């Protein structure tokens, strides 16, 4: 029994301390439970789990495109399963101490492609239902704005590195120091009150409409067969968040002394 607790505690320690909204208290804990079962299977590598997550996401996309309420339900389940796998790969790599640059790259790349696939499929499904172009336009705006958020980050890094070649190293040091200073306030070994306080405190993250939020919204929209309202939320949230990130990055770069 002592060994089991030790293993679970070490797995819980691999959970990202600043997880996104839905991942924080649903998909990431589920990933820990699955990792508890499979993490010792040496043939099952983090990169293989990343591939399984991506394949699951593609299958979900196919079911969305096929249309029909039953297919939407299957797609919603597969989307959540894909996200659980997406949490599993990083946890497994940290547990085994086998994190790699290549693994991180594949993980981020597949995440970006999944967003385009899912919302492109949702736009097509809504178009098939209504025979209106609006859903396709909303899906395009949402995916473009979500991608633009990443592009702003890239351009910001490039610009600041032109001024300071050690910018990325300095940033990595700041982030590692900040992460090291964060203490666990809930989870394995904490009481009910502490976990409830943490759960309530996590709810503010929904306003950022990051990956975990729109994965939840996407699955809910499929279950309720309510695609167009979700596309409006996705398009507008990503558009304004992209503008906000661009503005903040401009302010940050303006502070650089020539």
C-alpha positions as CSV (number, residue, x, y, z in Angstrom):
1,X,0.0,0.0,0.0
2,X,2.9,2.3,0.8
3,X,4.4,1.7,-2.6
4,X,1.1,2.5,-4.3
5,X,0.7,5.8,-2.5
6,X,4.3,6.7,-3.4
7,X,3.7,6.1,-7.0
8,X,0.5,8.1,-7.1
9,X,2.1,11.0,-5.3
10,X,5.0,11.0,-7.7
11,X,2.6,11.0,-10.6
12,X,0.5,13.8,-9.0
13,X,3.7,15.8,-8.8
14,X,4.0,15.7,-12.6
15,X,0.7,17.6,-13.0
16,X,1.3,21.1,-14.4
17,X,0.8,23.6,-11.5
18,X,-0.7,26.1,-13.8
19,X,-3.0,23.8,-15.9
20,X,-5.7,25.4,-18.0
21,X,-9.3,25.5,-16.8
22,X,-10.7,22.2,-17.9
23,X,-7.4,20.3,-17.7
24,X,-6.9,21.5,-14.2
25,X,-9.6,19.5,-12.6
26,X,-10.9,17.0,-15.2
27,X,-8.6,15.8,-18.0
28,X,-5.3,16.2,-16.2
29,X,-6.4,14.2,-13.1
30,X,-7.9,11.5,-15.4
31,X,-4.6,11.4,-17.2
32,X,-2.8,10.7,-13.9
33,X,-5.2,7.8,-13.2
34,X,-4.5,6.3,-16.6
35,X,-0.7,6.9,-16.2
36,X,-0.9,5.1,-12.9
37,X,-1.9,2.0,-14.9
38,X,0.4,2.3,-17.9
39,X,3.3,4.4,-16.9
40,X,5.5,1.4,-16.2
41,X,4.9,-0.1,-19.7
42,X,8.3,0.7,-21.3
43,X,7.0,0.2,-24.8
44,X,4.5,3.0,-24.3
45,X,6.5,6.2,-24.8
46,X,5.3,9.8,-24.4
47,X,5.8,10.4,-28.1
48,X,3.6,7.4,-28.9
49,X,0.9,8.8,-26.6
50,X,1.1,12.1,-28.5
51,X,0.5,10.2,-31.7
52,X,-2.4,8.3,-30.2
53,X,-3.9,11.7,-29.0
54,X,-3.5,13.1,-32.5
55,X,-5.1,10.1,-34.2
56,X,-8.0,10.2,-31.8
57,X,-8.4,13.9,-32.7
58,X,-8.5,13.1,-36.4
59,X,-11.1,10.4,-35.8
60,X,-13.2,12.9,-33.8
61,X,-13.0,15.3,-36.8
62,X,-14.3,12.6,-39.1
63,X,-17.3,12.0,-36.9
64,X,-18.1,15.8,-36.8
65,X,-17.9,16.0,-40.6
66,X,-20.2,13.0,-41.0
67,X,-22.8,14.8,-38.9
68,X,-25.8,13.5,-37.1
69,X,-26.5,13.6,-33.3
70,X,-25.0,10.2,-32.6
71,X,-21.8,11.0,-34.4
72,X,-21.6,14.3,-32.5
73,X,-21.8,12.4,-29.2
74,X,-19.0,10.1,-30.3
75,X,-16.9,13.0,-31.4
76,X,-17.4,14.8,-28.1
77,X,-16.2,11.7,-26.2
78,X,-13.2,11.3,-28.5
79,X,-12.2,15.0,-28.2
80,X,-12.1,14.6,-24.4
81,X,-10.2,11.4,-24.7
82,X,-7.7,13.1,-27.0
83,X,-7.2,15.8,-24.4
84,X,-6.6,13.3,-21.7
85,X,-3.9,11.6,-23.8
86,X,-2.5,15.1,-24.5
87,X,-2.1,15.5,-20.7
88,X,-0.7,12.0,-20.3
89,X,2.3,12.4,-22.6
90,X,3.9,15.3,-20.6
91,X,3.1,13.7,-17.3
92,X,4.7,10.4,-18.3
93,X,7.8,12.2,-19.6
94,X,8.2,14.1,-16.4
95,X,7.6,11.0,-14.3
96,X,10.2,9.0,-16.2
97,X,12.5,12.1,-16.4
98,X,12.7,11.7,-20.2
99,X,11.4,15.1,-21.3
100,X,12.8,16.1,-24.7
101,X,12.8,19.1,-27.0
102,X,11.4,16.9,-29.8
103,X,8.6,15.6,-27.7
104,X,7.6,19.1,-26.7
105,X,7.7,20.2,-30.4
106,X,5.5,17.4,-31.5
107,X,3.0,18.1,-28.7
108,X,2.7,21.8,-29.5
109,X,2.5,21.1,-33.3
110,X,-0.3,18.5,-33.0
111,X,-2.2,20.8,-30.6
112,X,-2.2,23.6,-33.2
113,X,-3.4,21.3,-36.0
114,X,-6.2,19.8,-33.8
115,X,-7.7,23.2,-33.2
116,X,-7.8,23.9,-37.0
117,X,-9.3,20.4,-37.7
118,X,-12.0,20.5,-35.0
119,X,-13.3,24.0,-35.7
120,X,-13.0,23.6,-39.4
121,X,-15.1,20.5,-39.1
122,X,-17.6,22.3,-36.8
123,X,-17.9,25.1,-39.3
124,X,-18.6,22.6,-42.1
125,X,-21.1,20.7,-39.9
126,X,-23.0,23.9,-39.1
127,X,-22.9,24.9,-42.8
128,X,-24.4,21.6,-43.7
129,X,-27.2,22.1,-41.2
130,X,-28.0,25.7,-42.2
131,X,-26.7,26.1,-45.7
132,X,-25.3,29.5,-44.6
133,X,-21.8,30.7,-45.1
134,X,-21.7,32.4,-41.6
135,X,-20.5,29.3,-39.7
136,X,-17.6,28.8,-42.1
137,X,-16.6,32.5,-41.6
138,X,-16.8,32.2,-37.8
139,X,-14.7,29.1,-37.8
140,X,-12.1,30.8,-40.1
141,X,-12.0,33.9,-37.8
142,X,-11.6,31.8,-34.7
143,X,-8.8,29.5,-36.1
144,X,-7.0,32.5,-37.7
145,X,-7.1,34.5,-34.4
146,X,-6.0,31.5,-32.3
147,X,-3.0,31.0,-34.7
148,X,-2.3,34.8,-34.6
149,X,-1.9,34.6,-30.8
150,X,0.9,32.1,-31.3
151,X,2.4,34.3,-34.1
152,X,2.4,37.3,-31.9
153,X,4.4,35.4,-29.3
154,X,6.9,34.2,-32.0
155,X,7.3,37.7,-33.4
156,X,7.8,39.1,-29.9
157,X,10.5,36.6,-29.1
158,X,12.2,37.3,-32.4
159,X,12.1,41.1,-31.9
160,X,13.4,40.9,-28.3
161,X,16.2,38.4,-29.3
162,X,17.4,41.0,-31.9
163,X,17.9,43.3,-28.9
164,X,19.1,40.7,-26.4
165,X,20.5,37.5,-27.7
166,X,20.1,35.9,-24.2
167,X,16.5,36.8,-24.0
168,X,15.2,33.3,-24.2
169,X,17.7,32.0,-21.7
170,X,16.7,34.9,-19.3
171,X,13.0,34.1,-19.9
172,X,13.5,30.4,-19.2
173,X,15.3,31.2,-16.0
174,X,12.5,33.5,-14.9
175,X,9.9,30.9,-15.6
176,X,11.8,28.1,-13.9
177,X,12.3,30.3,-10.8
178,X,8.6,31.2,-10.8
179,X,7.5,27.6,-11.2
180,X,9.9,26.5,-8.4
181,X,8.3,29.1,-6.1
182,X,4.8,27.7,-6.6
183,X,3.6,25.5,-3.8
184,X,1.0,22.8,-4.1
185,X,-2.2,23.9,-2.3
186,X,-4.4,21.0,-3.2
187,X,-4.5,17.5,-4.6
188,X,-3.0,14.3,-3.2
189,X,-2.5,14.6,0.6
190,X,-4.6,17.7,1.1
191,X,-7.9,17.9,2.8
192,X,-11.4,18.4,1.3
193,X,-11.5,22.1,2.3
194,X,-8.2,22.8,0.6
195,X,-9.2,21.0,-2.6
196,X,-12.6,22.8,-2.7
197,X,-10.9,26.2,-2.2
198,X,-8.5,25.3,-5.1
199,X,-11.4,24.2,-7.3
200,X,-13.3,27.5,-6.8
201,X,-10.1,29.5,-7.3
202,X,-9.5,27.8,-10.7
203,X,-12.8,29.0,-12.2
204,X,-11.4,32.4,-13.2
205,X,-9.4,30.7,-15.9
206,X,-12.5,30.3,-18.0
207,X,-12.3,33.9,-19.1
208,X,-9.1,33.2,-21.0
209,X,-10.8,30.8,-23.4
210,X,-7.6,28.8,-23.9
211,X,-7.4,25.2,-25.2
212,X,-9.0,23.6,-22.2
213,X,-12.0,26.0,-22.3
214,X,-12.8,25.6,-25.9
215,X,-12.4,21.9,-25.8
216,X,-15.0,21.9,-23.1
217,X,-17.2,24.3,-25.1
218,X,-16.7,22.2,-28.3
219,X,-17.8,19.0,-26.6
220,X,-20.8,20.6,-24.9
221,X,-21.9,22.2,-28.2
222,X,-21.7,18.8,-29.9
223,X,-23.7,17.1,-27.1
224,X,-26.4,19.9,-27.2
225,X,-26.2,20.1,-31.1
226,X,-25.7,23.9,-30.7
227,X,-22.8,24.6,-33.0
228,X,-23.3,28.2,-34.2
229,X,-23.5,29.9,-30.7
230,X,-20.2,28.1,-29.8
231,X,-18.6,29.3,-33.0
232,X,-19.6,32.9,-32.1
233,X,-18.0,32.6,-28.7
234,X,-14.9,31.0,-30.2
235,X,-14.5,33.6,-32.9
236,X,-15.0,36.6,-30.7
237,X,-13.0,35.4,-27.8
238,X,-10.0,34.4,-29.9
239,X,-10.2,37.7,-31.9
240,X,-10.2,39.9,-28.8
241,X,-7.6,37.8,-27.0
242,X,-5.3,38.0,-30.1
243,X,-5.7,41.8,-30.1
244,X,-5.0,41.9,-26.4
245,X,-1.9,39.8,-26.7
246,X,-0.6,41.9,-29.6
247,X,-1.2,45.1,-27.6
248,X,0.5,43.8,-24.5
249,X,3.5,42.6,-26.5
250,X,3.8,46.0,-28.2
251,X,3.8,47.6,-24.8
252,X,6.5,45.2,-23.6
253,X,8.7,45.8,-26.7
254,X,8.3,49.6,-26.4
255,X,10.0,49.4,-23.0
256,X,13.2,48.1,-24.7
257,X,15.8,50.9,-24.7
258,X,17.4,51.4,-28.1
